[in-house]
Amino acid sequence: MELRPLGSTGMRVSPLGLGTVKFGRNEQVKYPRGFELPDDVQIVQLLDLAQELGINLLDTAPAYGSSQQRLGRLLGARRSRWLIVSKVGEIFENGVSRFDFSYAHTLATVEQSLRTLKTDVIDCVLIHSDGDDLRILERQGALDALRELKRRGLIRAHGMSSKTVEGGLRTVAEMDVVMATCNLDYNDELPVLEAAARAGKGVLIKKGLMSGHVQGAEGVRRSFAHVFAQPGVSSMIVGTINPAHLRSNVELLEHVLGRSR
Ligand SMILES: NC(=O)c1ccc[n+]([C@@H]2O[C@H](COP(=O)([O-])OP(=O)(O)OC[C@H]3O[C@@H](n4cnc5c(N)ncnc54)[C@H](OP(=O)(O)O)[C@@H]3O)[C@@H](O)[C@H]2O)c1
């Protein structure tokens, strides 16, 4: 797949990224069907396949159960082949989420993620919003902590996985990357994508397949066509643990992007 700039970060990402919620968490998730977590062999095969297909971007978070632990253990020397996006702010324990956007917790989370992922640097760290985007950005320490981590070279870029237009716009103004929702049923955050395109900031799309509620291959194709018709999209993060879905997603997306060139 042809790589695209992640805004002005200097990094180049595949238009399809691999979401890894399903590598580590199967409770309190919004997918249409329940599922077993994949075993280690399945994850290694999926990562190898993704790489073979030209994907270079992994999206994880401390709140995705054992996702980070498994990536750290299973990537090993292959870590350098990937750009890794992680998050701060959401803590998922015993089936319940809580949030901490303080300066100290943000520093501690990234330091822990570096150890868990067995890496010296995380390519991009996003604030994992609880929905109160502006309050987090204006009144909590996470933004300052991420700036400090970037200054120290422990992260290469920062951003927010935002949930509101106001929060997305502020993220575009203050940070390197915004992760926003866009799909066939939900377009409220398009002003954020437009602002990011104007400002040259990175845009990651989440829930582009409506968390799996999209219908069949034609629904997937239409979803890709819709998302990539929007300005400024760097990469759409699609979560899958099904190798056949991964293959067909790459095929469908290449077809859509080929036609839009
Ligand atoms: N920061 C945040 O607040 C936040 C929130 C949500 C998500 N995310 C990130 O974004 C990623 C994607 O979001 P998401 O997982 O909610 O939604 P999504 O990518 O819209 O949907 C993922 C679901 O779609 C299914 N799927 C994938 N390809 C398919 C295909 N070709 N045909 C049919 N079904 C298909 C997957 O099932 P199979 O496994 O069966 O393929 C999975 O259940 C996550 O993994 C995560 O990394 C971030």
The ligand as a Gaussian input file, in Angstrom:
#p B3LYP/6-31G(d) Opt

LIG

0 1
 N       -9.367000       5.615000      20.853000
 C      -10.585000       5.220000      20.935000
 O      -11.381000       5.781000      21.675000
 C      -10.995000       4.086000      20.082000
 C      -12.294000       3.670000      20.122000
 C      -12.623000       2.653000      19.301000
 C      -11.667000       2.106000      18.497000
 N      -10.403000       2.530000      18.466000
 C       -9.361000       1.930000      17.596000
 O       -9.862000       1.807000      16.316000
 C       -9.868000       0.426000      15.948000
 C      -11.092000       0.193000      15.120000
 O      -12.269000       0.507000      15.843000
 P      -13.361000      -0.578000      16.137000
 O      -12.680000      -1.878000      16.403000
 O      -14.314000      -0.041000      17.141000
 O      -14.177000      -0.575000      14.826000
 P      -14.067000      -1.033000      13.296000
 O      -12.681000      -1.105000      12.804000
 O      -15.067000      -0.158000      12.660000
 O      -14.666000      -2.497000      13.355000
 C      -13.950000      -3.600000      13.787000
 C      -14.878000      -4.782000      13.625000
 O      -15.135000      -4.938000      12.225000
 C      -15.004000      -6.289000      11.887000
 N      -14.473000      -6.359000      10.525000
 C      -13.254000      -5.964000      10.080000
 N      -13.133000      -6.205000       8.756000
 C      -14.310000      -6.767000       8.359000
 C      -14.797000      -7.254000       7.129000
 N      -14.047000      -7.209000       6.016000
 N      -16.052000      -7.775000       7.084000
 C      -16.817000      -7.826000       8.184000
 N      -16.404000      -7.391000       9.408000
 C      -15.162000      -6.861000       9.485000
 C      -14.055000      -6.891000      12.893000
 O      -14.383000      -8.250000      13.095000
 P      -13.372000      -9.441000      12.669000
 O      -12.351000      -9.517000      13.750000
 O      -14.269000     -10.620000      12.576000
 O      -12.786000      -9.046000      11.334000
 C      -14.313000      -6.068000      14.148000
 O      -15.266000      -6.686000      14.971000
 C       -9.806000      -0.356000      17.252000
 O       -9.227000      -1.641000      17.100000
 C       -8.947000       0.552000      18.055000
 O       -7.585000       0.302000      17.737000
 C      -10.058000       3.518000      19.247000

